[in-house]
């Protein structure tokens, strides 16, 4: 059994204390990391509830329910930030990525608590796959939401679209890592690979990105 | 080999090619319209990819909740955005014929629960796209090829769901797969028609 609430408190308290002595972007970044951890906790509750509601195994929940629940939960604070606090759209990608970082951190710490930290190779793979996947979804969600909210005709449909896109990615990843052999290897590699591709696309296509910002 | 896998793999490959081509075109021609079409293709093929991988890895279709359907709804949301962007500047009013045809589609989809829990979302996205397309065909009368193709796609999607309610054999070729092949082909046809429209502007 994982005492996720205890782990959450242990990780969040130092971060919250840091908030008293920080300001500006750093404070915003730390706040969203805390929010991400909170979202991870709530997602665990919801998937746990779904597991008992449908009476299914952990594997089925991981590949059929958790991806949608997690992506919806990660999107909600971003939408709240955007609609209630109305920040500049430029700040959204960082907010979404910070939420994803917080989420991935708590998830990985829970994984360490359950499985131990003895196997360095396995943990490195875990960090590069599951951690990278959340960051990838954060990048897509952050940049996507900041783009779709610039156009009134795209707000609703674009948000649904981004949510579906992220859920699809997440579900395919979860499905691949539950398999063996080449499928698992592909699942471990593709999130990091796509982040690298997005990074180079961003560097190589600045004019296209300027067109999108208009 | 199971025909369901052959059909879906064909769809994934075809739509990923369309997604790639449309992305390249969107970047080279700085076209927002084609970019949205590219997102549509990518989302649609992601949904099908998830379904195929699920069947391939676990040996059965998803049992509780279809992640694929979220991706397909997302793709139809992008298709709706595509139609909204095309209709920018056109005053959309009430059209009785378009409304009746859309209502018939929506009513059957809701009654038959095409997408389990997420049917209302599917109906909202597809119904709006269908009304816009029919409205443009009836009233606007310009660049109607895309609208006609889109109506065909949406009705093929409808027929696919309807046929899946009656056909239970997914091992051999049957009407269900014929409709799915036609759907894939008509979705792919949207790309050259859209490119032509962008180049004409």
HADDOCK unambig.tbl for C-alpha pairs under 7 A between the chains (distance, minus, plus):
assign (segid A and resid 64 and name CA) (segid B and resid 64 and name CA) 6.94 0.50 0.50
assign (segid A and resid 64 and name CA) (segid B and resid 65 and name CA) 5.77 0.50 0.50
assign (segid A and resid 64 and name CA) (segid B and resid 66 and name CA) 6.72 0.50 0.50
assign (segid A and resid 64 and name CA) (segid B and resid 67 and name CA) 6.18 0.50 0.50
assign (segid A and resid 65 and name CA) (segid B and resid 65 and name CA) 6.51 0.50 0.50
assign (segid A and resid 153 and name CA) (segid B and resid 84 and name CA) 6.82 0.50 0.50
assign (segid A and resid 154 and name CA) (segid B and resid 81 and name CA) 6.01 0.50 0.50
assign (segid A and resid 157 and name CA) (segid B and resid 77 and name CA) 4.83 0.50 0.50
assign (segid A and resid 157 and name CA) (segid B and resid 78 and name CA) 6.32 0.50 0.50
assign (segid A and resid 157 and name CA) (segid B and resid 81 and name CA) 6.26 0.50 0.50
assign (segid A and resid 158 and name CA) (segid B and resid 77 and name CA) 6.93 0.50 0.50
assign (segid A and resid 158 and name CA) (segid B and resid 78 and name CA) 6.56 0.50 0.50
assign (segid A and resid 160 and name CA) (segid B and resid 74 and name CA) 5.61 0.50 0.50
assign (segid A and resid 160 and name CA) (segid B and resid 77 and name CA) 6.66 0.50 0.50
assign (segid A and resid 161 and name CA) (segid B and resid 74 and name CA) 3.96 0.50 0.50
assign (segid A and resid 161 and name CA) (segid B and resid 75 and name CA) 6.30 0.50 0.50
assign (segid A and resid 161 and name CA) (segid B and resid 77 and name CA) 5.81 0.50 0.50
assign (segid A and resid 161 and name CA) (segid B and resid 78 and name CA) 6.07 0.50 0.50
assign (segid A and resid 164 and name CA) (segid B and resid 70 and name CA) 5.24 0.50 0.50
assign (segid A and resid 164 and name CA) (segid B and resid 71 and name CA) 4.51 0.50 0.50
assign (segid A and resid 164 and name CA) (segid B and resid 74 and name CA) 4.90 0.50 0.50
assign (segid A and resid 165 and name CA) (segid B and resid 43 and name CA) 5.75 0.50 0.50
assign (segid A and resid 165 and name CA) (segid B and resid 71 and name CA) 6.01 0.50 0.50
assign (segid A and resid 165 and name CA) (segid B and resid 74 and name CA) 6.83 0.50 0.50
assign (segid A and resid 168 and name CA) (segid B and resid 46 and name CA) 6.06 0.50 0.50
assign (segid A and resid 168 and name CA) (segid B and resid 47 and name CA) 6.30 0.50 0.50
assign (segid A and resid 168 and name CA) (segid B and resid 67 and name CA) 6.52 0.50 0.50
assign (segid A and resid 168 and name CA) (segid B and resid 68 and name CA) 6.88 0.50 0.50
assign (segid A and resid 168 and name CA) (segid B and resid 71 and name CA) 5.82 0.50 0.50
assign (segid A and resid 171 and name CA) (segid B and resid 67 and name CA) 6.98 0.50 0.50
assign (segid A and resid 172 and name CA) (segid B and resid 50 and name CA) 5.55 0.50 0.50
assign (segid A and resid 175 and name CA) (segid B and resid 54 and name CA) 6.96 0.50 0.50
assign (segid A and resid 179 and name CA) (segid B and resid 57 and name CA) 6.41 0.50 0.50
assign (segid A and resid 208 and name CA) (segid B and resid 27 and name CA) 6.17 0.50 0.50
assign (segid A and resid 208 and name CA) (segid B and resid 30 and name CA) 6.35 0.50 0.50
assign (segid A and resid 211 and name CA) (segid B and resid 30 and name CA) 6.94 0.50 0.50
